[in-house]
Every structure is written in C-alpha cells, then in structure tokens.
C-alpha cells in the first residue's frame, strides 16, 4: 500500500474563494432545507452543522492571531467546510 501524498493544491484567490464559498453555502442550505422539509433531518446532521461552525470559528481565531495574516487564511476554514458539505450532501 502506498503512502498518501499531501495535497499541494494552490490556495484560490480571495474573490474566487468568496464566490466558491457563496455557491457551496447556498447549495448546502438548499440540501439541508430539503432534508428538514422531508423529515430526513437527523440529530447527527444538526450536530455536524454546529460542530463545523465551532471549528471554523476556532481556526479563524487562531489564524487571526498571526501577525500579517492574509484575508484568504481567515476565510479558508469556512471555504473548506462549505465545499466539503456541498460535495457530501450532493452525493446523498
């Protein structure tokens, strides 16, 4: 079994990150609203939603303590969570 290589993806520019965040957030909100309306909303999904927000706030706060931090680094935890949620919920 080969070792998994760390990802070396380039960090998107701030305007692109904002756009992707907006689209992924809208898609996630749509999927979660449909889940709630159809009775498929679970306590696990609710806990996941709250935990991801808490985690993003913590990561942003830690990044904000670094002198001279770029705005993209502050937005990155939110961007990552929104994109992974939209991919995960799209597959359901």
C-alpha positions in Angstrom: 0.0 0.0 0.0 1.5 3.3 -1.0 1.5 6.3 1.3 -0.9 9.1 0.5 0.8 12.3 -0.7 -0.1 15.6 0.9 -2.1 17.8 -1.3 -0.2 20.7 -2.9 -3.2 22.5 -4.3 -2.9 26.2 -4.8 -4.9 28.4 -2.5 -7.6 30.2 -4.6 -7.6 34.0 -4.8 -9.8 35.8 -2.4 -12.5 36.8 -4.9 -12.6 33.2 -6.2 -12.7 31.9 -2.6 -15.7 34.2 -1.8 -17.5 33.0 -5.0 -17.0 29.3 -4.2 -18.0 29.9 -0.6 -21.2 31.6 -1.6 -22.2 28.9 -4.1 -21.3 26.0 -1.8 -23.1 27.6 1.1 -26.2 28.1 -1.0 -26.1 24.5 -2.1 -25.6 23.3 1.4 -28.5 25.4 2.7 -30.7 24.0 -0.1 -29.9 20.4 0.7 -30.4 20.9 4.4 -33.7 22.7 3.9 -34.9 19.8 1.7 -33.8 17.3 4.4 -35.7 19.3 7.1 -38.8 19.6 4.9 -38.9 15.9 4.0 -38.2 14.7 7.5 -34.7 13.4 6.7 -33.0 15.9 9.0 -31.2 14.0 11.8 -29.7 14.9 15.1 -26.3 13.8 13.6 -26.6 16.3 10.8 -27.6 19.0 13.2 -24.6 18.2 15.4 -22.3 18.1 12.4 -23.5 21.6 11.3 -22.9 23.1 14.7 -19.5 21.4 15.2 -18.3 22.6 11.8 -19.2 26.2 12.7 -17.4 26.0 16.0 -14.4 24.5 14.4 -14.3 27.2 11.7 -14.6 30.0 14.3 -11.7 28.4 16.3 -9.5 28.1 13.3 -10.2 31.6 12.2 -9.5 33.0 15.6 -6.1 31.1 15.7 -5.2 32.4 12.3 -6.2 35.9 13.2 -3.5 35.9 16.0 -0.8 35.6 13.4 0.7 39.0 12.6 0.2 40.0 9.0 -2.2 37.1 8.2 -3.8 37.2 4.7 -7.6 37.5 4.5 -7.7 34.3 2.5 -6.2 32.4 5.5 -9.1 33.8 7.7 -11.7 32.7 5.2 -10.1 29.3 4.4 -11.8 27.2 7.2 -15.2 28.4 6.1 -14.4 27.8 2.5 -13.2 24.3 3.2 -16.2 23.3 5.3 -18.7 24.7 2.8 -17.2 22.9 -0.1 -16.9 19.6 1.7 -20.5 19.9 2.9 -21.9 20.6 -0.6 -20.0 17.6 -2.0 -21.1 15.3 0.8 -24.8 16.4 0.6 -24.9 16.3 -3.2 -23.9 12.6 -3.0 -26.9 11.8 -0.7 
